Amino acid sequence: QIQHQPTIEQSFAQHRATIMSPTDKKAPNVIENISTNDNTEENKFSWPPLESNPEVFTNYLQSIGLPTTFSIGEVFGFDEELLAFIPQPILGIIVCYERLISKSEYREQDKGSSDDYDKVSYYMHQSKVLDNACGIIACLHAVFNSPVVSVDPTSVLGKYRQSTEESTPTERCTSLEKNTEFQKIHKTHASKGQSSAITSDQSKVKHHFIAYVLDKEGKNLVELDGTKAGPVIVGDCGGDVLRGSIREVKGKLERGEISESLSMMTLNLSQIEIVKEIVRMIHMLLLIQQEATDRHCVAGIQPYNMTASG
């Protein structure tokens, strides 16, 4: 943990936090049978926490079926100069923060509602069995609510989506609880990263992951947190999920709901794909220029020499 009060940029640059689950000691739904100092097999997490690390998340998601054309990036601060470095387009936001208030202290508009299930394409709940799975659940919310991301139907991710496409949020939760193949892969990636893996002792898990996506109309920002009653409709963000999320996180900070120990990641087109697209566009422009030159030559017109003077 950062000992002094850092700036947001310092927190983003230094922070590699693991999650706080819905069973955080400040929240009402505590799993009583998890000891704070017992690391026996029966007390180990079913779904251990993930490190808030873009590389860990990218490798995890791509190993279960996310196309390599997409990856997880990192937001290093809220200044526009820093936001300019983030690969575009941004399809969803994943935030990891330390909650400072209990569920009973949430504002009414932040509790979520089952009435808004249909405002997004995909929403699922998180149970006590999915103890520290909120990192991957946030990813599922981001990926499955993006209209441009398609996954291999034969992959772990694709099979899970197909099997739960018509399910309720609670049924989707139950399905993930029983998905041992998914769970095994999750545990593998939960041991990755720069920080020591936490396999038990809920008191060491301080942070929680949520996702921000656009609604079906592509206009309103929606917070998706499986521990809430349903989606939270934040409001009109003009289709800019990144800056809309930043405004919402700033609001939580100002209201003292979360600490400055936080990180923000993006679901976006991978950088290699962006480079490929730039190369493709340059190649197309060169072809167009060559065709124009050939037409001028056929017509007996000398092509304009950009380096000529006079």
VENNOR-V38333 format. One record per residue. N is the residue number from 1. SS is DSSP state (H for helix, E for strand, C for the rest). PHI is phi in degrees with one decimal (999 if undefined). D_CENTER is the distance of its C-alpha to the mean C-alpha in Angstrom with 2 decimals. Layout:
BEGIN
<<N:SS:PHI:D_CENTER> <N:SS:PHI:D_CENTER>>
END
This chain:
BEGIN
<<1:C:999:21.87> <2:C:-76.5:22.90> <3:C:-78.5:26.41> <4:C:-97.8:27.08> <5:C:-75.9:25.45> <6:C:-87.4:23.31> <7:C:-75.8:22.21> <8:H:-58.9:18.58> <9:H:-63.9:18.77> <10:H:-65.1:20.34> <11:H:-62.2:17.78> <12:H:-65.0:14.92> <13:H:-73.4:17.22> <14:H:-100.5:18.48> <15:C:-80.4:15.95> <16:C:-130.1:14.72> <17:C:-92.8:14.33> <18:E:-92.7:14.13> <19:C:-84.9:13.11> <20:C:-105.5:15.46> <21:C:-83.3:15.89> <22:C:-65.3:17.44> <23:C:-100.1:20.65> <24:C:-51.3:20.64> <25:C:-62.9:24.28> <26:C:-88.5:24.02> <27:C:-94.0:22.78> <28:C:-71.5:25.43> <29:C:-92.5:24.25> <30:C:-89.1:25.22> <31:C:-82.6:25.84> <32:C:-71.0:29.41> <33:C:-88.8:30.09> <34:C:-95.6:27.68> <35:C:-76.8:29.90> <36:C:-81.6:28.74> <37:C:-138.1:30.78> <38:C:-104.3:31.34> <39:C:-106.7:29.59> <40:C:-67.8:31.55> <41:H:-56.8:30.14> <42:H:-70.1:30.21> <43:H:-101.8:28.17> <44:C:-72.5:25.33> <45:C:-64.1:21.85> <46:C:-70.7:21.23> <47:C:-129.8:17.53> <48:C:-63.1:17.39> <49:C:-69.1:14.66> <50:C:-98.9:12.33> <51:E:-76.8:12.62> <52:C:-76.6:9.92> <53:C:-140.2:10.72> <54:H:-55.0:9.23> <55:H:-66.5:12.28> <56:H:-61.1:12.01> <57:H:-66.9:8.60> <58:H:-62.6:10.03> <59:H:-62.1:13.29> <60:H:-60.7:12.23> <61:H:-64.1:10.55> <62:H:-69.5:13.46> <63:H:-72.9:15.90> <64:H:-107.0:15.28> <65:C:132.0:15.44> <66:C:-68.3:12.71> <67:C:-57.9:15.14> <68:C:-67.7:15.62> <69:C:-72.1:15.59> <70:E:-121.7:11.79> <71:E:-152.0:9.85> <72:E:-104.1:7.16> <73:E:-110.0:8.89> <74:E:-128.5:9.75> <75:E:-98.5:11.20> <76:C:-94.6:14.59> <77:C:173.2:16.02> <78:C:-93.2:16.69> <79:C:-66.6:19.79> <80:H:-59.9:20.09> <81:H:-62.3:21.51> <82:H:-80.0:18.35> <83:H:-65.4:16.10> <84:C:-65.2:18.51> <85:C:-84.8:17.44> <86:C:-78.7:13.91> <87:C:-58.6:14.20> <88:C:-110.6:14.52> <89:C:-79.9:13.75> <90:E:-97.0:10.31> <91:E:-103.1:9.04> <92:E:-173.6:6.02> <93:E:-123.7:4.62> <94:E:-119.4:3.03> <95:E:-115.6:6.71> <96:E:-119.6:9.09> <97:E:-142.2:12.61> <98:E:-98.3:16.09> <99:E:-80.1:17.61> <100:C:-109.0:21.24> <101:C:-127.7:22.40> <102:C:-87.5:22.92> <103:H:-59.9:21.99> <104:H:-67.2:25.56> <105:H:-96.8:25.06> <106:C:-60.6:22.23> <107:C:-64.1:23.47> <108:H:-56.0:24.48> <109:H:-73.4:22.10> <110:H:-102.7:19.11> <111:C:-82.9:20.09> <112:C:80.4:18.78> <113:C:-147.4:21.17> <114:H:-66.9:21.84> <115:H:-65.5:23.61> <116:H:-105.3:20.37> <117:H:-52.0:19.12> <118:H:-80.0:20.36> <119:H:-77.0:18.58> <120:C:-125.8:15.51> <121:C:-76.3:15.76> <122:C:-150.3:14.05> <123:C:-145.5:13.81> <124:C:-138.6:14.72> <125:C:-90.0:16.18> <126:C:-123.2:15.96> <127:C:-107.2:19.39> <128:C:-65.4:21.26> <129:C:-63.8:21.48> <130:C:-84.9:17.70> <131:C:-51.3:18.32> <132:C:-123.5:15.37> <133:C:-90.6:13.03> <134:H:-64.3:10.51> <135:H:-64.7:8.02> <136:H:-74.1:8.48> <137:H:-65.0:8.98> <138:H:-61.3:5.67> <139:H:-66.0:4.78> <140:H:-59.9:8.16> <141:H:-62.8:7.82> <142:H:-69.3:5.59> <143:H:-68.4:7.95> <144:H:-74.3:10.97> <145:C:-101.6:11.06> <146:C:-94.4:11.23> <147:C:-71.5:14.99> <148:C:-104.6:15.10> <149:C:-96.0:13.28> <150:C:-120.8:15.90> <151:C:-117.3:16.04> <152:C:-62.5:19.29> <153:C:-64.3:20.90> <154:C:-92.5:22.58> <155:C:-81.8:19.53> <156:H:-59.7:18.15> <157:H:-66.3:15.08> <158:H:-66.3:17.56> <159:H:-67.3:20.10> <160:H:-65.6:17.89> <161:H:-64.6:16.85> <162:H:-61.2:20.50> <163:H:-72.7:21.87> <164:H:-117.5:19.88> <165:C:-54.3:19.88> <166:C:-101.1:22.73> <167:C:-82.5:22.05> <168:C:-80.5:21.58> <169:H:-56.1:18.53> <170:H:-71.8:20.81> <171:H:-65.4:21.92> <172:H:-64.5:18.44> <173:H:-61.2:18.08> <174:H:-61.5:21.51> <175:H:-63.2:20.82> <176:H:-69.4:17.99> <177:H:-55.7:20.39> <178:C:-92.2:23.00> <179:C:-86.3:21.07> <180:H:-67.8:22.58> <181:H:-64.9:21.55> <182:H:-61.8:17.82> <183:H:-62.0:18.61> <184:H:-62.6:20.62> <185:H:-65.9:17.99> <186:H:-57.8:15.53> <187:H:-61.7:18.37> <188:H:-61.8:18.97> <189:H:-80.6:15.62> <190:H:-68.3:15.76> <191:C:-91.9:18.87> <192:C:-93.2:17.41> <193:C:111.6:16.77> <194:C:-91.2:19.05> <195:C:-96.2:19.50> <196:C:-69.2:21.67> <197:C:-66.4:20.25> <198:C:-108.4:20.77> <199:C:-103.9:22.23> <200:C:-159.0:24.00> <201:C:73.3:25.02> <202:H:-62.0:22.67> <203:H:-66.8:24.08> <204:H:-85.5:22.29> <205:C:-96.7:18.80> <206:C:-107.7:18.11> <207:C:-118.0:14.43> <208:E:-139.8:11.97> <209:E:-99.5:8.24> <210:E:-135.4:7.48> <211:E:-124.0:5.56> <212:E:-119.2:7.62> <213:E:-137.2:9.05> <214:E:-93.1:12.63> <215:C:-71.8:15.36> <216:C:-59.6:17.55> <217:C:-82.1:19.71> <218:C:73.1:17.09> <219:C:-121.7:18.45> <220:E:-92.5:17.19> <221:E:-81.1:13.99> <222:E:-128.2:12.91> <223:E:-92.4:11.30> <224:E:-118.5:10.40> <225:C:-136.1:11.46> <226:C:-62.8:13.40> <227:C:-86.9:15.95> <228:C:-97.1:17.16> <229:C:-68.9:19.78> <230:C:174.4:17.63> <231:C:-59.2:15.39> <232:E:-108.9:16.10> <233:E:-81.4:17.28> <234:E:-74.9:16.91> <235:E:139.6:19.07> <236:E:-64.9:19.81> <237:C:-122.2:17.66> <238:C:63.7:19.56> <239:C:81.0:16.74> <240:C:-99.7:15.04> <241:H:-67.1:11.50> <242:H:-66.9:11.17> <243:H:-71.0:14.52> <244:H:-63.7:14.38> <245:H:-66.1:11.46> <246:H:-62.0:13.53> <247:H:-60.5:16.58> <248:H:-68.5:15.24> <249:H:-65.0:14.17> <250:H:-59.4:17.58> <251:H:-62.7:19.24> <252:H:-64.0:18.01> <253:H:-65.7:19.31> <254:H:-64.3:22.55> <255:C:-85.0:23.16> <256:C:73.0:22.77> <257:C:-82.7:20.16> <258:E:-134.9:17.94> <259:E:-91.6:19.08> <260:E:-80.6:18.41> <261:E:-82.1:17.03> <262:E:-145.6:13.36> <263:E:-143.1:10.67> <264:E:-135.2:7.99> <265:E:-123.9:5.73> <266:E:-123.2:5.54> <267:E:-98.1:5.71> <268:E:-150.0:9.45> <269:E:-64.2:12.88> <270:C:-66.7:13.88> <271:H:-62.3:16.51> <272:H:-63.8:19.21> <273:H:-70.4:18.88> <274:H:-64.6:19.22> <275:H:-62.1:22.30> <276:H:-60.1:23.65> <277:H:-65.7:23.39> <278:H:-63.8:25.21> <279:H:-62.1:27.83> <280:H:-62.3:28.27> <281:H:-66.6:28.88> <282:H:-63.2:31.31> <283:H:-61.2:33.08> <284:H:-63.6:33.47> <285:H:-64.1:34.88> <286:H:-65.5:37.29> <287:H:-64.7:38.44> <288:H:-62.5:39.04> <289:H:-63.9:40.96> <290:H:-67.1:42.98> <291:H:-63.6:43.85> <292:H:-64.8:45.01> <293:H:-64.7:47.12> <294:H:-62.6:48.64> <295:H:-65.4:49.61> <296:H:-62.2:51.30> <297:H:-65.5:53.20> <298:H:-62.6:54.39> <299:C:-82.1:55.64> <300:C:78.5:57.48> <301:C:-100.4:55.36> <302:C:-72.5:54.52> <303:C:-60.8:50.76> <304:C:-67.3:49.93> <305:C:-94.6:49.71> <306:C:-63.8:46.99> <307:C:-95.8:48.80> <308:C:-74.2:52.25> <309:C:-115.3:53.99> <310:C:79.8:56.65>>
END
